[in-house]
Amino acid sequence: MGYRLFLDRIGWTYISIFIIWNVLLVSGLTFLWLNREHPTLRMRRLPVLFTGIIALHIYGSICCLGTYHAILYDWPRC
């Protein structure tokens, strides 16, 4: 049994939100890393901060794509 991807309007909406969210996150983390020596952006333990942000981002990404999957297949059925 294989999965079939239905790309209706809400599917494209969730996928576009997912892509925009990824681009914004990567650009923000890159900006912080490149300017980490600037006095106003100077933070301690920046890799630990990035690890936490990436972990929350992965969780949010799974929820975003999983919500579309749950809406599509009306899961779980009670």
N, C-alpha and C positions, 0 to 999 in steps of 0.2 A: 504494500500500500504506500503510494508516494504522495507527497504533498503537492498541491496545486496552488499556484499563486494567482489570486484574483486581484487585479489592479483596477478597482473602481475609484471614485473620487476620494473617498475617505482613505483608501490605501495609499494613493499618491500623496495625500495630505500628510499622513503619518511618516511616509518615507522622506518627504521633503523636510519635515520638521527634524527628523533624525539626521539628515545630511547637514542642514544648516547648524544644528546643535553641535555636531562634530567639528565643523569648520571653525565655529566660534570658540570652542574649547581649545582646539589646537593652536589657533592664533593667539588666544589669551595666554596660554602656557608658554608659548614661544616668546611672546613679548616680555613676560616676567623673567624668563631665563636669560634672554639677551640683555636686559636692563637690570640685572640683579645687583649690580654695583652702584646703581644710582641711589643717592641718599634717601629719596622719598619712597623708593621701592625696596629698600634693603630689608630683607627678612631673614630670620634664622631658620635653619632646617627646611630649606625650600624643597629638597627631594621628598621629605616626609609629607609636606603639604601636597605636592604633586601626586604622591601615591594615594592619599585620601581622596583627592578630587577625581582621579582616574577611577578609583573603586566605586565612588558614587555615580560617576558617569556611566560606567558599565552597567550598574544596577538600573539606572534610569533608562538606558538604551534598551535593555531587556524588557523593562516595563512598557516602554513606548511601542516596541514591535510586538510584544506579547498581548497588549491591549487590542491591537488590530487583529491578531490571531483569535483572541477570545470573542471579539465582536463578530468576526467572520464566521466562526464555527459554532457560535452560541454555546460556549463552554464555560463552566461545567453545567450540565443539565441535571436538575434536581427532580 
